Amino acid sequence: MKVLYANPIFLDYRIPYYKRLKELFNNEFYVMYSPWRYKGRYDTLLEKIPQQLGQNAIEYKDEKLYDVATHSFKKYTVGGKRIPYPHKLLRKIRKLRPDIIISEGFFQWTPWIILYKILFKCKLFIGYERTCHTERNANWLQIWDRKISNWFIDGYLVNGKETIKYLTSLNISPKKIHIGGMCADSEGLRSNINGFPQEERFTFHQRFKRNGDGLIFLFTGMMIKRKGVDHLLMAWKEHIKKHPNDSLVLVGKGDLLDPLKKQYSDNPSIYFEGHVEYDNIYKYYAIADVYILPTIEDNWSLVIPEAMSCGLPVATSIYNGCHSELIKDGINGFTFDTFKHETIISTLEKFHHVDLKRFGEASIELEKPFNTENCAKRTYEVILDSIFLSKNETNEYKNLDHL
């Protein structure tokens, strides 16, 4: 049985998940991706994918991307919207002849893969992570497209409860929806932290440790409006009046980075680190006391389980799709409403009155069901069950014919 995961672009954290699926499927698991999506943005990762996945990583070089802003297939705007035209995609898939295809979402390559399924009778699963909140502005055409597409989709691999709520709101049968895998590279991060030399870790820690009982709060992500970092900084101005020894470390780049650096340049408790390569992000998890993400719209922020796997207490907003599974108020962290700054301030305050070590230990346990191993096994079992069910249904039809 051959399984193909058609995913135009994926980042470092997906590689361990794909490697484990490759092992579970006895080397018959393949990943197809578009190198054009990486060039100029993730060149190092583009080299890493074939190194880690070998011949099971399939480059699809014929994709063309239409830039909406420039009305061109050759000129692209940074962060602009692009419409994919997967030229010769069906031919590329046909060479592999997969029995199962997993595609990402309802857009990207999925419409063409649905056509492939109709022509060649394979099974099709969709990796999906959107929520009622992130899809609150979906128009009737998008909703209609998703309902029509569902006729041809055998199952959905989703992250958690919030995505299940959204799919069932489209009248998609719960029987087709399975908790799959949007997992952090837990083992890799912990291994890096364990290998972080004590002297080097201490020196790095001292960069942000200001005085006495101060806590180090960490944010990692894009410095853009959607991540809510501007709301966090406004709340931080109030928090720091009561806890002047606390530090806020912000890792990431984006269009808000320079304006916010300028706006808060006179606040010594805030550290703008800019872009940090994924291979070095563990250093920040290693020295932080608390992880906080004030997003105002996210499907399933992977940085939350990343921080949890590193033993950090966590806080995130109610607009983060992962909060239902991963944040247990008063156990491993707290949730808040980003638009109500008093809730951010009270959340920051709460971490001064809890056992941070106990919260961190709880985070590790709560993250385990969503680690690489468990996510890969769930995906593997869902696909095996679908094949087994198909065989049983065929046998039942044969028995009926015989009667």
N, C-alpha and C positions, 0 to 999 in steps of 0.2 A: 504494500500500500504506500503510495507516494502522497506526501502532503506538501502543498506550496503555500507559503505565507507571502502574499503580494502586498508589500508595504513600501510606498514610494520613498519615504525617508524615515529613519529611526535613529535615535541617539545611543550613546554608549551603554546606558542602563539596559537596553533590550538585548544586547549581545549575550550575556549569560543565560537569559531566558531561552533564546533561540538555540544556544549550544546544548542546553539540557533537553530541549525537544528533539534536537538532532540525535541525541543519545537514546531517548525513549523510543523513537521511531526507527531505531537501528540504521541510522544514517540515511533514511529516506525522507528527511524533512529538509525543505529548501526555502530560502528566502530570496525573493526578487525585489530589487530596489533600483531607483533611478540615480545614477551618479551625478546628473545635472543638478539635482536638488542640493548637493553637498558642496559643489565647487565654489570656492571663494568664501564659504561659511564654515564648513567642517572638513577641510582638506585632510587633516590628520586622521579623523574618523574614517574618511573614505579609504585610507590605506589600511586601517585597522580591521575593517569588516572582512575582507578576504583572508587576512592573516588569521583571524579568529574562527571563521566559519569554513574556510577552504573552498572546495568545489561546490559546497552547498549554498554558497552565496552567488546569486545569479545577477549580473549587471544587465539592466535593460537600458541600452543606450539610444534607442530610437524615439524615446519620449520627446515631445515638443511641448513647450510651455508658452501660453499666450498671455502676455502682460496686459491687463485691462487698462492701466494708466497710459502706457505708451502705444497701445494697439499694435504690438509687435511680438513676434516669436524670438527676436534677437536682442531687444533692449529691455532691461528689467529695472524697476524701481525698487529700492531697498524697502522691504516690508510690504510691498505692493501685492495686490491680489492677482493670482495667476490661475488660468484655466488649463488643465492638462489635456493634451491630445495624444493618447497613447498609440502612436503609429506602430503598426505591426505587433501590437501586444498579444493578440490572439495567436498569431503565428509562433511567437516566442513561447507562450504557454504550451502550445500544442506539441512542441519539441520535447517538453518534459513529460507530457501526458499524466498530469496528477489525478489522483482519485478524489482528493479533497483540496479545495482552495479556501484559504482564509483571506478575506480582504478587509480593508480599514474603512469604516464609515460607509455612508450611502453615496458619497461623491468620489472624487479622485478616479481610481481605476474601476470602481465597482460596476458602473453601468456596462462597461465592456466585458467584465468578468461574468455578469449575469447573462450576457449574450453567449459567452463561451459555454456556460452551464447549459443553456437551452440547446445549443448545437451538439455538445459532446457528453451531456448527461452525467456530469460529476456532481459531487455535493459541495454546497457553498455555505460557509460560515462568515459572519461579519464580526470583526472586533469593533466594539462600540463603547463610547464613554460619555456621551452627552447626557445632560440632565434637564429636568423641567425648567430650571432656572436659566441655564445657558441657552435653551431653545425657546425661551419665552417670546422672542420676537420672530420666530419662524413663520414665514408666510404660507398661504394656502397651497402654493405650488410646491414648496418643499415638503409640506405634510403629505400632499397627494402623491408625490414621488416616492416617499418612504413607504406609504401604504401599498403602492403598486409593486415596489421592489420586494416587499415582504412576501409576495406570492412565490417568489423564486428562491427565497433564502431558507436554508434548512435549520439554521440556528444562530444565536448571538452569543458572543463571549464578552461579558460585561464586567465592570469593575465592582459594582456594589448596588445597594438599595436604590440610590437616587437615579441611576440609569434604568433600573428595572421599572421604577415608577413612570419614567418617561416613555419607555417602549410600550408598556401596558396601556398608557394613555392613548396610544395610536391603535389600540385594539389588537396588538400583537399578543399571541398566546403565551402565557407564562411558561408553558411546556417547552417553548423554543428558546428560552432565555436561560443562560448558564453563567455562573460566576467563573470568569476565566482568569486572565492575568495581566494586570498593569503593575508590575513589581519593581521594587528597587533592587539594586545590586547590593543586598545586605551583607553577604559574605565578603565581597570585595572591599566594601567600605570598612567593615570591622577589621579585616586583615591589614588594611593600610594603617588604621589607627593603632592596632597592636604593634605594628612595625615602626611607628613614629618614635624616634629616639627621644628619651626623656628630657635630655638637655635641650634639644631642639624644640620640643613641645613647650617646655617651660619658657624659653625665650620668646616663642611665638605668642604664648598666653600672656606674657607680660606686656606685649604691644597694646593689649586692649584692657587689661586689668588695671583699674585706676586706683582705687583705695579701699581698704578695709573690707566691709561686707558687701561691696557692690557686685551685682550680677551682670553677666555678659549675655545679652539677648542677640540672637542671630537671625537675619533674614537673607535668603538666597533666592534669586529669581530675576526676571527682567524688570528693569527700572522703567515701568510703563504704567499708564493710568489704571489698567485692568488689575494690576497686582495690589493696588491700594496702598502703596508705600507712602504716598503723600499724606494719607489719613493717619497712618502710623506715626509719621514724624510730627504731625500736629498734636497728637495725643502724647507723644514722647515729651514735648515741651512742658506739659503739665506734670507728667510722671516724674521728671528729673528734679522738679522743685522739692519733692519729698524724699527722693532717693538720688542725691547728687553723685553718688559713687558708681551708679549703674552705667553700663556701656551698651550702645546699640551698634552692631556691626552689620553693614549692608553690602552684600556681594552680588554683583550683576551689572550689566550694561543696559542701555536703552535711552530713549529720547528725554527722559526725566532726570537722568544722571547729572548732567552739567547744571541745569537750573536748580536742582535741589542742593547740590554741593555748594553753589553760590549762596543760596538762601540760608543754609545752615552752617556756613563757614565759621561762624563765631561760636559754635556749640562744640566744646571739646569732648563731649560724651558720645558724639556720633562719628563713626568711621566709615567712609565711603571707599570700598576696596576695588570697585570697578569689576571688570571681567576676570574670572579665575577659571583656568582650565579644569575640566571635570576630574582629571587625574589628581588634582591638588585640593579638591573641595573637602576631602576628609579632614584636612588640618583645621578647618573652621568648625566642623562638627566636634572635633576632639577637644577644643578649648572653650566651647560655648556652655552656658548653664541652661539656657532655654532657647527653643526655636519658635519663631513667630511668623505667621504668614497672613497678612490682612487682605487677601484677595477679594475682589468684588465680583469675580466670575471665573470659576475654574471647574473643569469636569472632574478631575481627580489629580490633585497636585502631588506629584511623585516625591517632591521634597519632604513632604510630611512623613511618609513611611521611611524615607532615607534617614531623616533625623531620628525617628523612633528607633530604627535598627541600631543606631549609634548610642542609644541609651539616653536620649534627651527628652525632658518634658516638652510638650508641644502646645501651641495655641494657634487656632485658625478661625476664620470667619464662618458664619452659617451659609455663606455663598460658595463654599468649597465642597464639591461633590463627595469628597472622601470623609467628611466629618462624621457621617452617620456610623461608619464602621470603626474609624481609627481614633476618634477623640471621645474619651469617657470623662465627662466633667468630674473633677475632684479625684480622679483615679490616675490619669497620666497627663492631664492638661485641662484646657478650658476652651470654650467657643465664645465668640462675641459677634456683634453686628458692626461691621466696619463703618457704616454711616452714622452710628451713634458713638461718638468719640468717648463718651463717659464709660461705655462698656469696654473699650480698649484700655482705658486708664485703669479701670477696676481689675481687668484681667492681668495687666502688668503688675499691679499691686499684689494680687493673690499669690504670685510666685515667691514673694518674700515671707509667706506664712505657711508654706507647705514643706514637706520632706522631699526635696528635689531628687535625692537618690532613689527613694521609693517610687516616685513618679517615673523616673527614667527606667527602672526595672519593669514597671508595668508597661511602658511603651514597647520595650523589647518583646514582651510576651504577646501584646496585642498586634504587633506587626508580623509575627511569625506566620499566621495563615496566609499572608500576602507576600511571602518571600519568593525567591526564584523557584525553589524546589516545589513548593505547594502550588504555585500558579501554573507551572509547567505540567505537573501531574494532573491538575484539574482539566487543563486543556486536552491533554492526552486521553484522559478517561472519557471526556465528552465525545471526542471524535471516535474512539473505539466503540462507545455505546451506540453512536449513530450508525456505524457499520453493522454492528450486531443486530440492531433493530431492523435495518433494511433486509438482512438475511432472513430474520424471523418472519417479516411481513411477506417476503417472497415465498417462503415455505408454506405460510398459511394460505396464500393464493393457490399454490400448487395443490394443497390438500382439498381446498374448496373445489378446484377443477376436477379432482379425482372423484369427489362425492357426486 
